[in-house]
Amino acid sequence: MRYSLYQGRAEDASNKKGTVVEMIRTAITAAIVALFSFLLLPMLGAFGQKADADELAPGVTTLRFFEHDTQQTNLDLLRSGESPGDQSLFAGDLFDHAGGTQVGHTAGQCTALSGTAAGDILCIQTFVLDGGQITTHGLADRAALFGRGETVPFAIVGGTGIYSNVRGDGTIQVPVDVPNQTDANFVLNVITG
């Protein structure tokens, strides 16, 4: 038995030791839980469900464009036919919808990363709008984008002017029934600030 000056009574030292060990064990457990929460909680957002464009959180602006190419150039850079490094350069006018009002223009390039029509293609594109530019970057299956008319995602990686701090994502869909794939439909989910 030991006399406690703070309590004014005698207490068992082994009991006190057990309490200290439990307090340390509880503190360590809490620290581990806090560490894992700090590391894992941000990942939940990455694996969570994404809202549709019209149901996005405040601070997201959805821009929809119809684009018609006015210039196209394809560069067969290595061996003849489909091969890595081949380039597609394009520029065109942006409209608020097919047959609508012109709201800007766009230009970009796509680079083939594999030697097949169904291989990967890396595209960089800039949208020039009133007040600034928005730049996008995306990797896609070339056949899905240009052959099957599928909707393909891309990232918004930056901008200028009123779009200088933008980020977000978007989609492109190239209709298969248009000669030379000169038309495209874009949806940009722009996050500012």
C-alpha positions, 0 to 999 in steps of 0.5 A: 500500500502506498499513501497518496498525497493528492487523495489523502488515502492509501491506495494499491500501487499495482492498481494505479499501474494498471490504470496508467497502462490502460490510459496509454493503451487507449491513447495509442489506439486513438492515435492509430484510429486518427492516423488511419482516418486521416489517411483513408478518408480522402480516398473515400471521395475518390472511390465514391459515386460521381453525380450527373452533370446536372446534379453537381455540387455548388461551385460547379458550372456545366458548359455544353458545346457543339464543335465543328472542325474547320481545319484538320490535319493528320500526320503519319510520322513513323511507318506508313499506316497506324503507328505510335506518334501519329498526330491529328491536329484540329481547330474549329468553332464552338456553338452553344448547340448544333445549329446555334450561336457561336460562343468561341473556338477550339484547337488541339492535337491527339497523339497515337500511343499504339499502332492499332485503330483501337489503341490509346490516343492522348488528346490535349485541347483548348477552348477559347471562350469570352473571358479566357481559355480552358485546357483539357487533357485525356487518354482514350481508346481511339476506336471508342472515340472516333469509331463507335461514337462513345462518350469519353471522359477527360480532365480539365487541367487549367485555364486563363483569364476568368478560368485561371483557377479552373479544374474539373472534368468533362466528356466528348462524344464524336458522332459516327455519322459525320464525314471525317468526324468533324463534329463533336459534343462536349460537356465540361464540369468546371470547378472554379476557385 
